[in-house]
Amino acid sequence: MTFEWLVARRYLKGGGKQRDRFLSVITVIAVAAVAAGVTALVLALAINAGFRETFEERLLGATAHVNLTRKDAAGIRDYNTLAARLGQLEGVTSVSPALYETVLISSGSRARGIVLKGIEPAQASEQEKLFTRLREGKAELAAPNGGPPPLLLGYELAQELGVFAGDVVLITSPQGRLTPFGLVPRYRSFRVVGVFESGFWDFDAGWAFTRLDATQELFNLTGTVSVLELRLADVYTAEPVSGAAAETAGAGFVAMPWMETHKSLFRALRLEKLVTALFIGLIVFVAGLNILILLVMLVLEKRRQVAVLLSLGARAAQIERIFVLHGVAIGALGTAAGLALGFGVAWLGATYKERLFPLDPQVYGIAYVPFRAHALDGLAIAAAALVISLAATLYPARRASRVVPVEVLRYE
């Protein structure tokens, strides 16, 4: 153990004098301030990462990585041939046709506007992230045996309509058909075969899934789909793949990667992360000021001892290192405590979710505060806290090293 560290540790522990006890209290406050700032930063970044990754996982579980549509919104005909060509692109694992329409779903006197998505029966397995939590029934869209087509509903929607697996609901299309009596709405009965709960309110309250052929028949769009959905081996290659898909499809088509489809959401989350880090980082900065003030007071209090050390042969650089070590030790203790507390709370939040930090899903889209604490964020926070602590020691340490022993000890 070096001479500088021995003296710095003694100053850190304090002594029995009233003045030393006061400095010890200030030291504890400085450590607590650093810990509070680090804890707040860890939790803020963990929550931001939790929302971003949860939204990303659930959106990608319910929507495609790349959507190919026509520019004129007229729908895609001969989609099987085009899907086969798109399936040959590098990185594409599957291409699925789908038909989206806004409809009115009703059961008795209860009704609600929703998005009805028609998919191939085999696609239900590709939506597995959306259907991971089935509350009732099963996620199968088998061909009806003479009865109504099958339908999968979100849990919130099923609750609002008061329906369960096995019940029959009526779906009405806003696209009516022309009859001698005028325009008559298209409608059809569907049988609920399953109720899923994704935890993402938009899907649970506003989406229903059925067979593609049933949707085409309801909307009188036989042989037509509204979109071809591409799923990729690596979701982060969506931008180059979307360019290749648009080129393969030719003029009149547009391909949209998932990052562009949900651009506003993820841009808002990135901006929130930056602003949060800057403002909560001010807590760590203020903690650094506490360290600076503490060390200035310590230098004033220990001037006589510093003069004695210099008289006994200690070098100015050694005196400077004593106070630098003292300040960095305060920063390190606070940082360690803050990281432990922050990651501990984040672990509890990630483990117990709804029980500790529930949210209104209608407002926030999910039912709990998601925590995703990352080691790299912790390292960046620790590095920033230690750099601020080190910077706070430079002025008082330099001042202590410039003490003139003769002037301090003249009247001793």
Summary of the structure (lengths in Angstrom):
residues: 412
radius of gyration: 32.4
end to end distance: 31.1
largest distance: 115.8
contacts: 1384
relative contact order: 0.18
helix: 56%
strand: 22%
